[in-house]
Amino acid sequence: MGPRHLVTHLPGGRLTAPADMQPRRMSDTGGMTRLRGTDGQRLPTGDARLNVTGAGGRVDLTTLLTDPHALRAFTQAPGPALDADMRRAETDERLSVDAQGTLIRAVLLRQALLVGLESYAAAPDTEFLELLGDVSTTLDCLGLPGLTPAPTPTLTSAKVAAGLGELERVPLLPDEDPHAVGLILDRADQAGVPVDDAVHARLRWAGYRAPQVTRSPLNPLRAVLTPPATRVPARIPAEQDLRQLAQSALEGERNAALLLLTVNGRDRLENAPLIGVLDLTLVLLLTLERHHRACGTDDAVTRRLRHWHAELHAQLGRPDLPRARQFRRRPHTDLPGCTRDARRRLRALRAARQGPLSPGEALSRQTLWASLDHLDAQLTQGLDPEADPDLNAHLILTTLLALTSVARAPGMSLPVLVETAVRIADLDPLWAWQATQPPETGDGLLRHELDLSVQALTAASHLSGTPLDSRARTALRLAAGHLLATVRRAGLRLPGQAFLETYLQPFGPLQALPLSPDRQQQLRADLAELRRDAAAMQAPEPHPRPDREAEVAAHAPEPEPDAPPVPAQDPGPDLTEPPHVQAARALLRGRRVVLLGGVPSPSHRAALTRSLHLRELDWIGSDAYAHGTHARAHVTPDTALVILAVRWMAHAHNTMRDVAQDLQVPYVMHPGGLSPSSVAWQIMHQASRQLAAQETH
């Protein structure tokens, strides 16, 4: 009879051992981890099996790193799972092109990380562990559902033991993958770690080719870390001086200059944690000052950087810098550590500029899209959203949720969808920005409270009139009371709070104090159960976000193909049209409008031209748009309005928006379909005052 096994929990996960030998303790002898039974005797070789797993397949390798044989078995175990993912990438037709690429990348990095663990165990090195940590972080950020379960190592304890526990997590960019894999294979060769043919075959399958010149992702060139230059004329002198200072011979000063360039060029950035950047930079500069005093070296560059730091800090309203405050109480002289932290922050900023959204951001944007799509569906049907309090409450809360999910600062751009929602809801983009934006780790004030309220409001809206109505209304009352109590305790007041308080009155009295952590957890569980019950009842889903190609056709009425030109005389208002269409027509009659985005078609152009009585609609399709001079060629002096169809244009709208602002032409950021009703409503909400002012001149 083969050995029986039981599972007992260890700090690193689970330990599987023969059932008649309850594990008692772990000891280190000669670098080997020994497993002992209840009698204190070592378990017989071949009769004991070490199996370390954790929640979600996560593994803490602190104990495994001391046992080469156990580690070797662990790193070889995921082979079948990786092979299964390879087959899925080749055969699963449900995968999109992007998802297929992500799956292939996950195979590459998971296999490389397993090789790297053996290499680190054979020859521990702090910088190499830092690289492995970044590979692990990248895998965490991929977030592809449906990966074949396989143990994936978490390096937290190993990093803490090596003094790297406080390092900022930085994912690799795709073009850094081959360099990281090459360094891992080189280290395996140097440490004498065997890499079998199956491993090389998986790496080749995933597209790995050794770079001609390998460069560590931990130490990128200064050019790739340099942020975009500001376009604000008043900040150009600072830009020029900081770029000169960034050529210092001392890396700490170079990194400080690049961080300050990030703050100076914030008009070109989105969602950059500028308060954290200023805080980290000041700690680095204070450390540099102590270094120069101790070494008797020239501190002219550091003094100049302190000047620009003070200037930029003042431009942001002198927000609190807690890390620098703590440094002044307990100063240190760890210049190499501060320099490394600054380098990692620069890499993180670069990854944020060029990489995908975080899971939290993606979820808040998805929720926001659902609200905007529901708004657009009502407009397309000719309904007035102002008469729908449910929609207005949902739009306010989802916009605030998105707003508090991104970093904000005076002069910094918002992500396009968040900016669009802020303009539609008429909210201040800098409302409570210092108090509510996400800190460097975790979520900021109100993020969880708004999330609960949005979930509860969605459930109450969808389940109205069903057997679950009472439960959903109770959940909304609890979530909203918790939100408003938290806002009150923070000394704030939500935009639109008067409307929200009136809207919530029918749901019953709201509590005066925030919910306890246990009550919040219970409320989240109740909301999750409501979602499951609603799905079982086949409750109506929110209006889905349409495909890009189908959006125009689905949201635009089909006019006659031979629609006549705009009549010379006003034939009088069409009483069947919504009032906002008639109001927009009065502002735009006989004028020229530029529309950017979508797929131009004669019928849709005729519908907009006829409904708004435009003299000309200059429609630039998404595929035909080029930046810069192309935008200026279309925004002519006689252009009355620019409409940016942001659903189709991603970041391409930025140059057109900037040109419109430079030429003082009103613009509308339109997230929905191109039906005349939807376009007209956005015009009236975002640009009616500017258009009316044009009429008076």
C-alpha positions in Angstrom: 0.0 0.0 0.0 1.4 3.4 -0.9 1.9 6.1 1.6 -1.2 8.0 2.9 -1.0 11.8 3.1 -2.5 14.6 5.1 -2.3 18.4 4.8 -1.2 20.8 7.5 -0.8 24.5 7.2 2.5 26.2 7.2 3.4 29.9 6.9 4.3 29.3 3.3 1.2 27.3 2.4 0.4 23.6 2.9 2.6 20.6 3.8 1.6 17.2 2.6 3.0 14.3 4.6 2.1 10.7 5.4 -1.0 10.5 7.5 0.5 8.4 10.3 3.3 10.9 10.8 1.9 14.2 11.9 4.5 16.9 11.0 5.8 18.6 14.1 8.6 21.0 13.2 10.9 22.1 10.5 14.6 22.3 11.1 17.6 23.4 9.0 20.5 21.0 8.9 23.3 21.5 6.4 21.1 23.7 4.2 18.4 20.9 3.9 14.9 21.2 5.3 14.1 18.2 7.4 10.6 16.9 8.1 10.0 15.0 11.3 7.1 13.0 12.7 5.4 13.1 16.1 8.2 10.9 17.5 10.8 13.3 16.5 12.3 11.0 13.9 13.0 12.0 10.4 10.5 10.7 7.9 11.8 7.9 5.7 13.1 8.8 2.3 10.6 8.1 -0.4 7.7 7.9 2.1 7.3 11.6 2.5 6.3 14.2 0.0 6.6 18.0 0.3 3.9 19.9 -1.5 3.7 23.6 -0.9 0.7 25.4 -2.1 -1.3 28.4 -1.0 -4.5 30.4 -1.7 -5.1 30.6 -5.4 -2.0 28.5 -6.2 0.3 31.2 -4.7 3.5 29.8 -3.1 5.9 31.4 -0.6 9.3 29.9 -1.4 11.1 30.8 1.8 11.5 27.1 2.9 11.9 25.7 -0.6 14.8 28.0 -1.4 16.9 26.0 1.2 16.2 22.6 -0.4 17.5 22.3 -4.0 15.8 18.9 -4.5 12.4 20.1 -3.3 12.8 23.3 -5.3 13.7 21.4 -8.5 10.6 19.3 -8.1 8.5 22.4 -7.5 9.8 24.2 -10.6 9.2 21.2 -12.9 5.7 20.5 -11.6 4.0 23.4 -13.6 5.2 22.0 -16.9 2.0 20.3 -17.9 0.0 23.4 -17.0 2.2 25.5 -19.2 1.8 23.0 -22.0 -2.0 23.2 -21.6 -1.8 27.0 -21.9 0.3 26.7 -25.0 -2.4 24.4 -26.6 -5.1 26.8 -25.6 -3.3 29.7 -27.2 -3.1 27.7 -30.4 -6.6 26.2 -30.5 -9.0 28.3 -28.5 -11.0 30.4 -31.1 -12.7 32.3 -28.3 -9.5 34.2 -27.5 -9.1 37.6 -28.9 -5.9 38.6 -30.5 -4.9 40.6 -27.4 -5.9 37.7 -25.1 -3.9 35.3 -27.1 -0.8 37.5 -26.9 -1.2 37.9 -23.2 -1.5 34.1 -22.8 1.7 33.6 -24.8 3.5 36.2 -22.7 2.3 34.6 -19.5 3.8 31.2 -20.6 7.1 32.9 -21.4 7.4 34.8 -18.0 6.1 31.9 -15.9 8.7 29.5 -17.4 11.5 32.1 -17.0 10.5 32.8 -13.4 10.7 29.1 -12.5 14.2 28.9 -14.0 15.1 32.1 -12.2 14.1 30.6 -8.8 16.5 27.7 -9.1 19.2 30.1 -10.2 18.6 32.4 -7.2 18.7 29.4 -4.8 22.0 28.2 -6.3 23.6 31.7 -6.2 21.6 34.3 -4.1 22.0 37.8 -5.4 19.9 40.9 -4.3 19.8 42.5 -7.7 18.8 39.3 -9.4 16.0 38.8 -6.8 14.8 42.3 -7.7 14.5 41.3 -11.3 12.6 38.1 -10.4 10.3 40.3 -8.3 9.5 42.4 -11.4 8.8 39.3 -13.5 6.4 38.1 -10.8 4.7 41.6 -10.6 4.3 41.5 -14.4 2.5 38.2 -14.2 0.2 39.6 -11.5 -0.6 42.5 -13.8 -1.5 40.4 -16.8 -4.8 39.4 -15.2 -5.8 37.0 -18.0 -8.7 34.8 -16.8 -8.7 31.1 -17.5 -5.0 30.4 -17.1 -4.4 26.8 -16.3 -3.9 26.5 -12.6 -0.3 26.1 -11.7 1.8 27.1 -8.6 3.1 30.5 -9.1 5.7 31.8 -6.7 5.4 34.8 -4.6 8.7 36.3 -3.5 7.5 38.5 -0.7 9.2 36.7 2.2 12.4 36.2 0.2 12.5 39.9 -0.7 11.9 40.9 2.9 14.8 38.6 4.0 17.0 40.2 1.4 16.1 43.8 2.5 13.9 44.4 -0.6 10.5 44.3 1.1 9.7 48.0 0.7 10.5 48.1 -3.0 7.9 49.6 -5.3 6.3 47.0 -7.5 7.2 47.6 -11.1 6.0 45.5 -14.1 8.1 44.9 -17.1 7.1 46.3 -20.5 6.8 43.8 -23.4 10.0 45.0 -25.0 11.9 44.3 -21.8 10.8 40.6 -21.6 13.6 39.2 -23.8 16.2 41.0 -21.8 14.8 39.7 -18.5 14.6 36.2 -19.9 18.1 36.4 -21.3 19.5 37.6 -17.9 17.7 34.7 -16.2 19.2 32.1 -18.6 22.6 33.6 -18.3 22.4 33.4 -14.5 21.3 29.8 -14.7 24.3 29.0 -16.8 26.7 30.8 -14.4 25.1 29.0 -11.4 25.3 25.6 -13.1 21.5 25.1 -13.0 20.4 22.7 -15.8 17.8 24.0 -18.2 16.3 21.1 -20.1 15.1 21.0 -23.7 11.4 21.2 -22.7 12.1 24.6 -21.1 13.9 25.9 -24.1 11.1 24.7 -26.3 8.5 26.6 -24.3 10.6 29.7 -24.4 11.1 29.5 -28.2 7.4 28.8 -28.7 6.6 31.9 -26.7 8.8 34.0 -29.1 11.9 34.3 -27.1 15.0 35.2 -29.1 18.2 36.2 -27.3 18.8 40.0 -27.8 22.0 40.9 -29.5 22.9 43.2 -26.6 21.2 42.3 -23.3 20.4 45.3 -21.0 18.9 44.9 -17.6 15.4 46.2 -17.2 16.4 47.4 -13.8 18.8 50.0 -15.3 17.2 51.5 -18.4 18.7 54.3 -20.4 18.0 57.9 -19.3 16.3 58.6 -22.6 13.5 56.0 -22.0 12.9 57.3 -18.5 12.6 60.9 -19.6 8.9 62.0 -19.5 7.2 64.0 -22.3 8.0 67.7 -22.4 5.5 70.2 -21.2 3.6 72.3 -23.7 2.7 75.0 -21.2 4.8 78.1 -22.2 5.2 79.3 -18.6 6.9 76.0 -17.6 9.3 75.7 -20.6 12.2 77.5 -18.7 12.0 74.9 -16.0 11.9 72.1 -18.6 15.1 73.4 -20.2 16.9 73.8 -16.9 15.8 70.4 -15.5 16.9 68.6 -18.7 20.3 70.2 -18.4 20.5 69.1 -14.7 19.4 65.5 -15.7 22.9 65.2 -17.3 24.6 65.3 -13.9 27.4 62.7 -13.3 25.7 61.6 -10.1 22.8 59.2 -10.7 20.8 60.5 -7.7 20.8 64.0 -9.2 19.9 62.7 -12.6 16.9 60.7 -11.2 15.8 63.7 -9.1 15.8 65.9 -12.2 13.8 63.3 -14.2 11.2 63.1 -11.4 10.8 66.8 -11.4 10.4 66.8 -15.1 7.5 64.5 -14.6 5.8 67.0 -12.4 6.7 69.9 -14.7 5.3 68.0 -17.7 2.0 66.9 -16.0 0.0 68.5 -18.8 1.1 65.5 -21.0 0.4 62.9 -18.3 -2.6 61.1 -16.9 -3.0 59.4 -13.5 0.5 60.1 -12.4 1.0 60.1 -8.5 2.6 63.5 -8.4 2.4 64.0 -4.7 4.3 60.7 -4.2 6.8 61.8 -6.8 7.4 65.1 -5.0 7.7 63.3 -1.7 10.2 60.7 -3.0 12.2 63.4 -4.8 12.5 65.6 -1.7 13.8 62.6 0.4 16.4 61.9 -2.4 17.5 65.6 -2.4 17.8 65.7 1.4 19.9 62.6 1.2 22.0 64.1 -1.5 22.6 67.2 0.6 23.9 65.1 3.5 26.1 63.1 1.1 27.7 66.3 -0.3 28.3 67.7 3.2 29.9 64.4 4.3 32.1 64.1 1.2 32.8 67.7 0.7 31.6 67.6 -2.9 30.0 70.3 -5.0 26.3 70.6 -4.3 25.4 73.2 -7.0 23.1 70.7 -8.9 21.4 69.6 -5.8 20.7 73.2 -4.7 19.3 74.0 -8.1 17.1 70.9 -7.9 15.8 72.0 -4.5 14.8 75.3 -6.0 12.7 73.7 -8.7 11.2 71.2 -6.2 10.0 74.2 -4.1 8.6 75.8 -7.2 6.7 72.8 -8.4 5.5 72.0 -4.9 4.0 75.5 -4.7 2.3 75.0 -8.0 0.4 72.0 -6.7 -0.7 73.9 -3.6 2.1 72.6 -1.2 0.5 69.2 -0.4 1.7 67.3 2.6 4.8 65.1 1.9 4.7 62.5 4.6 7.8 60.6 3.6 10.0 63.7 3.7 8.4 64.7 7.0 9.4 61.4 8.5 12.9 61.7 7.0 13.5 65.0 8.7 12.7 63.4 12.0 14.9 60.3 11.4 17.4 61.2 8.6 19.7 58.6 7.0 22.5 58.6 4.5 21.4 55.6 2.3 22.0 57.4 -1.0 22.3 54.1 -3.0 18.9 53.0 -1.7 17.2 56.4 -2.4 18.7 56.4 -5.8 17.4 52.9 -6.5 14.0 53.9 -5.2 13.9 56.9 -7.5 15.0 54.8 -10.5 12.2 52.3 -9.7 9.7 55.1 -9.5 10.8 56.4 -12.9 10.3 52.9 -14.3 6.9 52.6 -12.7 5.8 56.0 -14.2 7.0 54.8 -17.6 5.2 51.5 -17.2 2.0 53.4 -16.3 2.3 55.6 -19.3 2.8 52.7 -21.7 1.1 49.8 -20.0 -2.5 48.7 -19.5 -4.9 49.9 -16.8 -4.7 48.4 -13.3 -7.6 46.0 -12.4 -9.2 48.7 -10.2 -9.1 51.4 -12.9 -10.4 49.0 -15.5 -13.4 48.0 -13.2 -14.3 51.7 -12.5 -14.1 52.5 -16.2 -16.3 49.6 -17.1 -18.9 50.7 -14.5 -18.7 54.2 -15.9 -19.1 53.0 -19.5 -22.3 51.2 -18.4 -23.8 54.5 -17.0 -22.8 56.4 -20.2 -24.3 53.7 -22.4 -27.5 53.7 -20.5 -27.6 57.5 -20.9 -27.0 57.2 -24.6 -29.7 54.5 -25.0 -32.3 56.9 -23.4 -31.2 59.7 -25.6 -31.4 57.6 -28.7 -35.0 56.7 -27.8 -35.8 60.4 -27.6 -36.2 60.4 -23.8 -35.0 63.1 -21.5 -32.4 61.8 -19.0 -33.0 64.8 -16.7 -36.4 63.2 -15.9 -34.7 60.0 -14.7 -33.4 60.4 -11.1 -32.0 56.8 -11.1 -29.8 57.6 -14.1 -28.6 61.0 -12.6 -27.7 59.4 -9.3 -25.9 56.6 -11.0 -24.0 59.0 -13.2 -22.9 61.2 -10.3 -21.7 58.2 -8.2 -20.0 56.4 -11.0 -18.2 59.5 -12.1 -17.0 60.1 -8.5 -15.9 56.5 -8.3 -13.8 56.9 -11.5 -12.5 60.3 -10.3 -11.3 58.9 -7.0 -9.7 55.9 -8.7 -7.1 58.1 -10.6 -4.4 60.4 -9.4 -5.2 64.1 -10.0 -3.4 67.3 -9.7 -3.7 70.9 -10.9 -2.7 71.1 -14.6 -2.7 67.3 -15.1 -4.9 65.7 -17.7 -7.6 63.2 -16.8 -8.1 59.9 -18.6 -10.4 60.6 -21.6 -13.4 58.6 -20.3 -13.1 60.2 -16.8 -12.8 63.7 -18.3 -15.8 63.0 -20.5 -18.0 61.9 -17.5 -16.8 64.8 -15.5 -17.9 67.2 -18.2 -21.3 65.5 -18.6 -22.0 65.4 -14.9 -20.6 69.0 -14.5 -18.3 68.0 -11.6 -15.1 69.8 -10.5 -12.2 67.5 -11.6 -10.1 68.7 -8.7 -12.8 68.2 -6.1 -11.0 67.1 -2.8 -8.1 65.9 -5.0 -5.5 65.7 -2.2 -7.8 63.9 0.2 -9.4 61.4 -2.2 -6.9 60.4 -4.8 -5.3 57.0 -4.5 -2.1 56.9 -2.3 1.0 55.1 -3.4 -0.5 51.8 -2.1 -4.1 50.8 -1.6 -7.2 52.9 -2.2 -7.8 56.4 -1.2 -10.6 58.0 0.9 -14.1 57.2 -0.4 -13.0 54.7 -3.0 -14.5 51.7 -1.2 -17.6 53.7 0.0 -18.4 54.8 -3.5 -17.9 51.3 -4.9 -20.4 49.9 -2.4 -22.9 52.6 -3.2 -22.6 52.1 -7.0 -23.0 48.3 -6.6 -26.1 48.9 -4.3 -27.7 51.5 -6.6 -27.2 49.2 -9.6 -28.8 46.3 -7.8 -31.7 48.5 -6.6 -32.3 49.8 -10.2 -32.2 46.4 -11.8 -34.3 44.6 -9.2 -37.1 47.1 -8.8 -40.4 45.4 -8.8 -39.0 41.9 -8.3 -39.1 39.7 -5.2 -35.6 40.9 -4.4 -36.6 44.6 -4.4 -36.8 44.9 -0.6 -33.3 43.4 -0.1 -31.8 45.6 -2.7 -33.4 48.8 -1.3 -32.0 47.9 2.2 -28.6 47.3 0.8 -28.7 50.7 -1.0 -29.8 52.4 2.3 -26.9 50.9 4.2 -24.3 51.7 1.5 -25.5 55.3 0.9 -25.7 56.0 4.7 -22.1 54.6 5.1 -20.9 56.8 2.2 -22.5 60.0 3.4 -21.4 59.4 7.0 -17.8 58.8 5.8 -17.9 62.0 3.8 -19.3 63.9 6.8 -16.5 62.6 9.1 -13.9 63.7 6.5 -15.3 67.2 6.5 -16.3 67.0 2.9 -19.4 67.4 0.9 -20.1 65.4 -2.3 -20.8 67.2 -5.6 -24.5 66.8 -6.1 -25.0 65.8 -2.5 -28.3 67.7 -2.1 -29.8 65.8 -5.1 -28.5 62.5 -3.7 -30.0 63.2 -0.3 -33.4 64.0 -1.8 -33.1 60.9 -4.1 -32.3 58.6 -1.2 -35.2 59.8 1.1 -37.7 57.2 -0.1 -35.3 54.3 0.8 -35.6 55.1 4.5 -33.5 56.8 7.2 -29.8 56.7 6.6 -27.5 55.9 9.5 -25.3 58.6 11.0 -22.1 56.6 11.5 -20.0 54.7 9.1 -20.4 50.9 9.0 -17.9 48.8 11.0 -15.5 46.7 8.9 -17.5 43.6 9.7 -20.7 45.2 8.6 -19.0 46.4 5.4 -17.8 42.9 4.7 -21.3 41.6 5.3 -22.8 44.2 3.0 -20.4 43.2 0.2 -21.4 39.6 0.7 -25.1 40.6 0.5 -24.5 42.5 -2.7 -22.7 39.6 -4.2 -25.6 37.3 -3.3 -28.0 39.7 -4.9 -26.1 39.7 -8.1 -26.2 35.9 -8.1 -29.9 35.8 -7.4 -30.6 38.4 -10.0 -28.6 36.4 -12.6 -30.6 33.3 -11.7 -33.8 35.2 -12.2 -32.5 36.5 -15.5 -32.9 40.1 -14.4 -32.4 42.6 -17.2 -28.7 43.4 -17.8 -27.4 47.0 -18.1 -27.4 48.2 -21.7 -24.2 46.7 -23.2 -21.5 48.8 -24.8 -22.0 48.3 -28.5 -19.3 47.3 -30.9 -17.5 50.2 -32.5 -18.6 49.4 -36.0 -22.2 48.8 -35.0 -22.5 51.9 -32.8 -23.3 54.4 -35.5 -25.9 52.2 -37.2 -27.6 51.2 -34.0 -27.8 54.8 -32.6 -28.6 56.8 -35.7 -32.0 57.0 -37.5 -31.9 56.2 -41.2 -32.8 59.3 -43.3 -33.8 59.3 -46.9 -30.7 58.7 -49.1 -31.5 61.9 -51.0 -31.9 64.2 -48.0 -32.2 67.8 -49.3 -29.7 70.4 -48.4 -30.4 72.8 -45.5 -33.3 75.0 -46.5 -32.8 78.7 -47.0 -35.7 79.5 -44.7 -36.4 77.9 -41.4 -39.3 75.5 -41.9 -40.2 75.8 -38.2 -39.4 73.4 -35.4 -40.2 69.7 -35.6 -42.5 69.3 -32.6 -41.7 65.6 -32.5 -38.0 66.3 -31.7 -36.7 66.5 -28.1 -36.3 70.1 -26.8 -32.5 69.6 -26.6 -32.3 68.9 -30.4 -34.2 72.1 -31.1 -32.0 74.1 -28.7 -28.8 72.8 -30.3 -30.2 73.5 -33.8 -30.8 77.1 -32.7 -27.1 77.5 -31.7 -25.6 75.8 -34.7 -27.9 76.7 -37.6 -25.9 77.5 -40.7 -22.6 76.9 -39.0 -19.6 74.6 -39.6 -18.9 71.6 -37.2 -15.9 69.2 -37.1 -16.6 65.6 -36.0 -13.6 63.4 -35.1 -14.1 59.6 -34.8 -16.3 56.7 -36.1 -16.9 55.7 -39.7 -18.3 58.5 -41.9 -21.3 57.5 -44.0 -23.5 59.7 -46.2 -26.7 58.7 -44.4 -25.4 59.5 -40.9 -23.8 62.7 -42.1 -27.2 63.7 -43.6 -29.1 62.9 -40.4 -26.8 65.2 -38.3 -26.7 67.9 -40.9 -30.4 68.0 -41.3 -31.3 67.8 -37.6 -28.9 70.5 -36.6 -29.3 72.6 -39.8 -25.5 72.7 -40.3 -23.9 74.4 -43.2 -21.1 71.8 -43.2 -20.1 68.7 -41.2 -16.4 68.0 -41.6 -16.3 64.3 -40.4 -12.9 62.8 -40.0 -12.9 59.1 -39.6 -10.8 57.3 -37.0 -8.7 55.6 -39.7 -8.1 58.8 -41.6 -6.9 60.9 -38.7 -3.3 62.1 -38.3 -2.1 64.2 -35.5 -0.8 67.7 -35.3 -1.0 69.6 -38.5 -3.9 67.5 -39.7 -6.0 68.7 -36.7 -5.1 72.4 -37.4 -6.1 72.0 -41.1 -9.6 71.0 -40.1 -10.2 73.5 -37.2 -10.6 76.5 -39.4 -11.5 80.1 -38.3 -15.2 79.5 -39.2 -15.5 76.3 -37.2 -18.2 76.7 -34.5 -17.7 73.4 -32.7 -15.5 70.3 -32.5 -17.1 67.0 -31.5 -14.7 64.3 -30.3 -16.3 60.8 -30.5 -14.1 59.5 -27.7 -15.5 55.9 -27.9 -13.6 55.4 -31.2 -10.5 57.6 -30.8 -8.8 56.5 -27.5 -6.0 59.1 -27.0 -6.1 60.5 -30.5 -8.6 63.1 -29.5 -5.9 64.9 -27.5 -4.3 66.9 -30.3 -7.7 67.9 -31.8 -8.8 69.0 -28.3 -5.6 71.0 -27.8 -6.0 72.7 -31.1 -9.6 73.6 -30.3 -8.5 75.0 -27.0 -5.7 77.0 -28.6 -8.1 78.5 -31.2 -10.8 79.0 -28.5 -13.3 76.8 -30.3 -15.8 75.0 -28.1 -15.5 71.2 -28.1 -17.6 68.3 -26.9 -16.3 65.0 -25.7 -19.1 62.6 -26.8 -19.0 59.0 -25.5 -22.1 57.6 -27.1 -23.6 56.9 -30.5 -24.0 59.5 -33.2 -27.8 59.8 -33.2 -28.9 63.5 -33.5 -30.6 63.3 -30.1 -27.5 62.0 -28.3 -25.1 64.5 -30.0 -27.4 67.4 -29.4 -27.8 66.6 -25.7 -24.0 66.5 -25.2 -23.7 69.8 -27.1 -26.2 71.5 -24.8 -24.6 70.0 -21.7 -20.9 70.7 -22.5 -20.8 73.7 -24.9 -24.1 75.6 -24.9 -22.7 78.5 -22.9 -19.7 79.0 -25.2 -21.8 78.7 -28.3 -24.3 81.2 -26.9 -21.4 83.6 -26.2 -20.3 83.3 -29.8 -23.7 84.4 -30.9 -23.5 87.6 -28.9 -20.2 88.7 -30.6 
